[in-house]
Amino acid sequence: MITDISNLCISPETSLRDTIACLDRSGKGIALVVDPEKHLLGTITDGDIRREIMAGSDLGEPVSRLMEKKKSGGAREPITAREGTGRTELLQLMQEWVVRQVPILDPQGHVTGLATWDDLLPHEAASLQAIVMAGGLGSRLHPHTKDTPKPMLQVGDRPLLERIVGQLKQSGIQQVNITTHYMPEKIREHFGDGHGFGVNIQYVSEDRPLGTAGAVGLMEETDSPLLIVNGDILTDIDFRVMLAFHIEHKADLTVGVRQYDLQVPYGVIENDGINIKQVREKPLYTFFVNAGIYLLDPGARSYIPSGRRFDMTNLIELLIAKGRSVVSFPIIEYWLDIGKPDDYKQAQLDIQNGRIKQ
């Protein structure tokens, strides 16, 4: 139970951008919208914010507009509990309404605390397994990768892969699988069985590259979602947040995506045949790109063929064609794909400047 809610409370005038900062500070996946007397007016969850980002909403808008939008869309009032509600009853309430946070109110309706699923069941993420794709050749980072696998390149004071493993551990994940192909001995010698890093590590050896999804086919089946992370990703996302999003949307596959802005340095001509309809001077186009982080539900693993190359893009297209649920999870936290020399240099600078959590 959280009783100090000062970092969780925002006013209706708070912008979506500042609400993101509030969510980041608290790490609880929810912001409580209150009046000056701390009466609960509404809640904004991490999922609410990420859905607004996917909808292209202006992050400068106040959360009051999002609350109105939720209400007009038929959203229910926040699920709350009274002071003194027991742990079992709180868990039942969360299961019944499929929520992971419940504000606690006193008899006058003031917010006095917050109960969260993670606090009541702190070891839930332990059943989640992860697989880190660390078998690539890293050709674009040559000569850095001449004698070192790309995931073992130093980022700050430790290898990138060590940062990923530490992040998985911090998210409560205990079972980590690492795919190997290029210089596998250097990865095995550094991590061993993972005991020294607080996790259990098993290795998935690829005699030949099978692609992101193909390598998953080499693993034993699991009863829980599988977290898949490319071994060249530097991020400070809390994977428990992504898991909650995946469960909330009952997805077969959740794909981490990142907003990418493309500034065209010319005036763009829009034609109707040979006739010019409009000139847009140096327009900015916004896309969402694959961020190399996925959550795969057990039931969707049967679509991965055995023994042949199969990329995650192939799996995404196949699941969509089969009518399965594939959803986007927009990453608003720090994220960088260290695939090229300039990106590798940027990672070192971001570590030095404190842009990523150590």
Backbone hydrogen bonds, N-H to C=O, Kabsch-Sander energy under -0.5 kcal/mol:
donor,donor_aa,acceptor,acceptor_aa,energy
2,I,114,L,-2.8
3,T,1,M,-0.6
5,I,3,T,-1.0
8,L,5,I,-1.7
9,C,5,I,-1.0
10,I,32,L,-2.8
14,T,11,S,-1.6
16,L,61,E,-2.1
17,R,59,L,-2.6
19,T,15,S,-1.9
20,I,16,L,-2.1
21,A,17,R,-1.5
22,C,18,D,-1.9
23,L,19,T,-2.6
24,D,20,I,-2.3
25,R,21,A,-2.3
26,S,22,C,-2.3
27,G,23,L,-2.4
31,A,44,I,-2.7
32,L,8,L,-3.2
33,V,31,A,-0.6
33,V,42,G,-2.5
34,V,10,I,-2.6
34,V,32,L,-0.7
35,D,39,H,-1.6
38,K,35,D,-2.5
40,L,109,G,-1.4
41,L,33,V,-3.4
42,G,33,V,-1.4
44,I,31,A,-2.4
46,D,29,G,-2.2
49,I,45,T,-1.9
50,R,46,D,-2.3
51,R,47,G,-2.3
52,E,48,D,-1.8
53,I,49,I,-2.1
54,M,50,R,-2.1
55,A,51,R,-1.4
56,G,53,I,-1.5
57,S,52,E,-2.4
59,L,57,S,-0.5
61,E,58,D,-1.8
63,V,14,T,-2.6
64,S,12,P,-1.8
65,R,62,P,-1.2
66,L,62,P,-0.8
67,M,63,V,-2.6
68,E,64,S,-2.1
69,K,65,R,-2.4
70,K,66,L,-2.5
71,K,67,M,-2.2
72,S,68,E,-2.7
73,G,69,K,-1.4
74,G,71,K,-1.6
75,A,70,K,-2.7
80,T,78,P,-0.5
81,A,103,P,-2.1
83,E,105,L,-1.7
85,T,82,R,-1.7
90,L,86,G,-2.2
91,L,87,R,-2.4
92,Q,88,T,-2.3
93,L,89,E,-2.3
94,M,90,L,-2.3
95,Q,91,L,-2.4
96,E,92,Q,-2.6
97,W,93,L,-2.0
98,V,94,M,-0.9
99,V,94,M,-1.8
102,V,115,A,-3.1
104,I,113,G,-2.8
105,L,81,A,-2.7
106,D,110,H,-2.2
109,G,106,D,-2.4
111,V,38,K,-2.7
112,T,104,I,-2.9
113,G,104,I,-1.2
114,L,2,I,-2.0
115,A,102,V,-2.6
117,W,100,R,-2.9
120,L,116,T,-2.0
121,L,117,W,-2.8
124,E,121,L,-1.6
126,A,123,H,-1.4
127,S,124,E,-1.5
128,L,125,A,-1.5
129,Q,225,P,-0.8
130,A,175,Q,-1.9
131,I,227,L,-2.7
132,V,177,N,-3.0
133,M,131,I,-0.5
133,M,229,V,-2.6
134,A,132,V,-1.0
134,A,179,T,-0.9
141,L,138,G,-1.5
142,H,139,S,-1.5
144,H,141,L,-1.7
145,T,141,L,-0.6
146,K,143,P,-1.8
152,M,149,P,-2.0
153,L,150,K,-1.8
155,V,158,R,-3.0
157,D,155,V,-0.5
158,R,155,V,-1.0
160,L,153,L,-2.3
161,L,151,P,-3.1
163,R,159,P,-1.6
164,I,160,L,-2.0
165,V,161,L,-2.6
166,G,162,E,-2.3
167,Q,163,R,-2.0
168,L,164,I,-2.2
169,K,165,V,-2.3
170,Q,166,G,-2.2
171,S,167,Q,-1.4
172,G,169,K,-1.9
173,I,168,L,-2.3
174,Q,126,A,-0.5
175,Q,128,L,-0.5
176,V,174,Q,-0.7
176,V,200,N,-2.9
177,N,130,A,-2.9
178,I,202,Q,-2.4
179,T,132,V,-2.5
180,T,204,V,-2.2
182,Y,135,G,-0.5
183,M,181,H,-0.6
186,K,183,M,-1.0
187,I,183,M,-0.8
188,R,184,P,-2.4
189,E,185,E,-2.7
190,H,186,K,-1.1
191,F,187,I,-2.2
192,G,188,R,-2.7
194,G,191,F,-2.3
197,F,194,G,-1.9
198,G,195,H,-1.5
199,V,194,G,-2.0
200,N,174,Q,-3.4
201,I,193,D,-2.9
201,I,199,V,-0.6
202,Q,176,V,-2.1
204,V,178,I,-2.6
205,S,203,Y,-0.6
206,E,180,T,-2.8
207,D,205,S,-0.7
213,A,310,F,-0.8
214,G,210,L,-0.6
214,G,310,F,-2.5
215,A,211,G,-2.2
216,V,212,T,-0.8
217,G,213,A,-1.1
218,L,215,A,-1.5
219,M,216,V,-1.8
226,L,296,L,-2.8
227,L,129,Q,-2.7
227,L,225,P,-0.5
228,I,226,L,-0.5
228,I,294,Y,-2.8
229,V,131,I,-2.5
230,N,292,G,-2.5
231,G,133,M,-2.1
233,I,230,N,-1.2
234,L,336,L,-2.9
235,T,233,I,-0.6
236,D,334,Y,-1.3
239,F,237,I,-0.8
241,V,238,D,-1.5
242,M,238,D,-1.0
243,L,239,F,-2.2
244,A,240,R,-2.2
245,F,241,V,-1.9
246,H,242,M,-2.4
247,I,243,L,-2.5
248,E,244,A,-2.6
249,H,245,F,-1.9
250,K,247,I,-1.2
251,A,246,H,-1.8
252,D,325,S,-2.3
253,L,325,S,-1.8
254,T,295,L,-2.6
255,V,327,V,-2.9
256,G,254,T,-0.5
256,G,293,I,-3.3
257,V,329,F,-2.2
258,R,289,V,-2.4
260,Y,287,F,-3.3
262,L,285,Y,-3.3
263,Q,261,D,-0.5
264,V,262,L,-0.7
264,V,283,P,-2.5
268,V,266,Y,-0.5
268,V,280,R,-3.5
269,I,267,G,-0.5
270,E,278,Q,-2.7
271,N,269,I,-0.6
272,D,275,N,-3.1
275,N,272,D,-1.7
277,K,270,E,-3.3
278,Q,270,E,-1.5
280,R,268,V,-2.8
281,E,279,V,-0.6
282,K,266,Y,-1.0
282,K,280,R,-0.6
285,Y,262,L,-2.7
285,Y,283,P,-0.5
287,F,260,Y,-2.9
289,V,258,R,-2.9
291,A,256,G,-2.9
294,Y,228,I,-2.7
295,L,254,T,-2.2
296,L,226,L,-2.7
297,D,252,D,-2.9
297,D,295,L,-0.5
300,A,297,D,-1.6
301,R,297,D,-0.6
301,R,298,P,-1.3
303,Y,300,A,-1.4
304,I,301,R,-1.8
310,F,210,L,-3.0
315,L,311,D,-1.7
316,I,312,M,-2.6
317,E,313,T,-2.2
318,L,314,N,-2.2
319,L,315,L,-2.8
320,I,316,I,-2.2
321,A,317,E,-2.2
322,K,318,L,-1.7
323,G,320,I,-1.6
324,R,319,L,-2.7
326,V,324,R,-0.7
327,V,253,L,-2.3
329,F,255,V,-2.8
331,I,257,V,-3.2
332,I,330,P,-0.7
336,L,234,L,-1.8
338,I,232,D,-3.0
338,I,336,L,-0.7
339,G,337,D,-1.7
344,Y,340,K,-2.2
345,K,341,P,-2.3
346,Q,342,D,-2.1
347,A,343,D,-2.3
348,Q,344,Y,-1.6
349,L,345,K,-2.0
350,D,346,Q,-2.7
351,I,347,A,-2.1
352,Q,348,Q,-2.1
353,N,349,L,-2.5
354,G,351,I,-1.0
355,R,350,D,-2.4
356,I,350,D,-0.8
